[in-house]
Amino acid sequence: MRRWLRQLAVLAALVLILIAFAELRSPPERLAGEGAKIHVADGDSLRIGERTVRLQGIDAVELHQPCTTPEGKQWKCGIEARKALQALVRKGGLVCETHATDNFGRAVSTCSVKGVADVGAVLVAQGWAVSGDGEREGLHLAEQQAARAARRGIWRGSFQRPAEWRAAHPRSAPSVPAA
């Protein structure tokens, strides 16, 4: 009986410790664009004031990454991806909920703007990004399949997956200039 009570006491103590750690966790960082200078770096990253944000769950073509038309002509799809994100940000009301911080110190976030609940999902649906982060499939596979079927954005011709392009063209830090 005593052994059982000791085990129960140890279990209760562990539960209390876990609850205490959960209480100490800071709430997700919320970044709002109101009044802050916003700079769009490429198709999936931007700066809000001093904080750099990477859109969660998508991988856009890199700024200097080319794509190829069905006729074999290269075009600047990375520039077009950045323009698409800029157009969404211009709608106003930018708010980003941070879920993590990546290896470069960027806030990995889900962002919304007026009339758009998930900017990343829209970029995938428009064909400017793939679902996932280059290592894992993302949450926007339906949007990606629709963009591919409709030959929108990067899907109108051929392109190298952004993660593969980055591996072939390494850099030391994200290319988000100071605000």
C-alpha positions in Angstrom: 0.0 0.0 0.0 2.8 2.4 0.9 4.6 1.7 -2.3 1.5 2.5 -4.3 1.1 5.8 -2.4 4.7 6.7 -3.1 4.2 6.0 -6.8 1.1 8.1 -6.8 2.9 11.0 -5.0 5.8 10.8 -7.6 3.3 10.8 -10.4 1.4 13.8 -8.9 4.7 15.7 -8.5 5.6 15.0 -12.2 2.2 16.3 -13.3 2.7 19.5 -11.3 6.1 20.0 -12.7 4.8 19.6 -16.3 2.0 22.1 -15.5 4.5 24.6 -14.1 6.6 24.3 -17.3 3.6 24.8 -19.5 2.7 28.0 -17.5 6.2 29.3 -18.0 6.2 29.0 -21.7 5.8 32.4 -23.4 2.8 32.9 -25.6 3.3 33.0 -29.4 4.8 36.2 -30.6 2.3 38.3 -32.5 3.7 40.7 -35.1 1.5 43.4 -36.5 2.4 45.5 -39.5 0.4 48.6 -38.3 2.8 51.5 -38.0 5.9 49.3 -38.7 8.1 49.4 -41.7 7.5 46.3 -43.8 10.0 45.0 -46.3 9.3 42.0 -48.5 12.5 40.1 -49.2 11.3 37.3 -51.4 8.3 35.1 -51.9 8.2 33.7 -48.4 10.1 36.1 -46.1 9.7 39.7 -45.0 10.7 42.1 -42.3 8.3 43.8 -39.9 10.2 46.5 -38.2 13.3 44.9 -36.8 11.9 41.3 -36.9 12.4 39.0 -39.9 9.6 36.6 -40.6 9.6 33.4 -42.6 6.1 32.1 -43.7 5.4 28.8 -42.2 4.6 25.7 -44.2 5.6 27.0 -47.7 8.8 27.2 -49.7 8.8 29.9 -52.4 11.2 30.1 -55.2 14.2 32.2 -54.3 14.6 35.8 -55.3 17.3 35.2 -57.9 16.0 31.8 -59.0 14.9 31.4 -62.6 12.2 29.2 -64.0 11.8 27.9 -67.6 8.8 28.4 -69.9 7.5 25.4 -71.9 9.4 26.9 -74.8 12.7 26.7 -72.9 13.1 30.4 -72.2 14.2 31.4 -68.6 12.2 34.0 -66.7 12.6 35.6 -63.3 10.1 33.6 -61.3 11.7 34.6 -57.9 11.1 38.2 -58.7 7.5 37.4 -59.5 7.0 35.5 -56.3 8.2 38.5 -54.3 5.8 40.7 -56.2 3.0 38.4 -55.3 3.8 38.6 -51.6 4.2 42.4 -51.9 0.7 42.6 -53.4 -0.8 40.6 -50.5 1.0 42.8 -48.0 -0.3 45.9 -49.7 -3.9 44.8 -48.8 -3.1 46.0 -45.3 -3.7 44.7 -41.8 -0.7 42.4 -41.8 -0.6 40.2 -38.7 1.8 37.3 -38.1 1.5 34.7 -35.4 4.9 33.2 -34.7 5.2 29.4 -34.0 9.0 28.9 -33.9 12.3 30.5 -34.7 14.5 29.0 -37.4 18.3 28.5 -37.6 18.7 32.1 -39.0 16.7 33.6 -36.1 13.7 34.3 -38.2 10.2 34.1 -36.8 8.5 31.2 -38.5 4.9 32.5 -38.7 1.5 32.2 -40.2 0.5 35.6 -41.5 -2.8 37.2 -42.5 -3.9 40.4 -44.3 -7.3 42.0 -44.9 -9.5 39.4 -46.5 -6.8 36.6 -46.4 -6.5 34.3 -43.4 -3.3 32.6 -44.5 -0.9 34.4 -46.9 1.2 31.3 -47.4 -1.8 29.3 -48.6 -2.6 32.0 -51.1 0.9 32.1 -52.4 0.8 28.3 -52.9 -2.6 28.6 -54.6 -1.2 31.3 -56.9 1.7 29.0 -57.9 4.5 31.0 -56.3 5.5 28.5 -53.6 5.3 24.8 -52.9 3.6 23.3 -49.9 6.1 22.4 -47.2 9.5 23.6 -46.1 11.7 21.6 -48.5 12.0 18.7 -46.1 8.4 17.9 -45.2 5.1 18.2 -47.1 3.1 21.1 -45.9 -0.6 21.8 -45.1 -1.3 23.3 -48.5 -1.2 20.2 -50.8 -4.7 20.9 -52.2 -3.7 24.4 -53.1 -0.5 23.1 -54.7 -2.3 20.5 -56.7 -4.8 23.1 -58.0 -2.0 25.5 -59.0 -0.2 22.8 -60.7 -3.3 21.6 -62.6 -4.1 25.1 -63.7 -0.4 25.8 -64.6 -0.3 28.9 -62.4 2.9 30.7 -61.4 6.0 28.4 -61.4 3.9 25.5 -62.6 3.4 27.0 -66.1 6.8 25.6 -67.1 9.6 23.9 -65.2 11.6 24.9 -62.1 14.0 23.5 -59.6 12.5 22.9 -56.2 13.5 25.9 -54.0 15.4 23.6 -51.5 17.3 22.1 -54.3 18.1 25.5 -55.8 19.4 26.7 -52.4 21.6 23.7 -52.0 23.2 24.4 -55.4 23.5 28.2 -54.5 24.4 28.3 -50.8 24.4 31.5 -48.8 25.4 32.2 -45.2 22.3 34.1 -44.0 18.9 35.1 -45.2 18.8 38.0 -47.6 16.5 40.3 -45.7 18.1 43.8 -45.7 17.8 46.0 -42.6 14.5 47.9 -42.3 
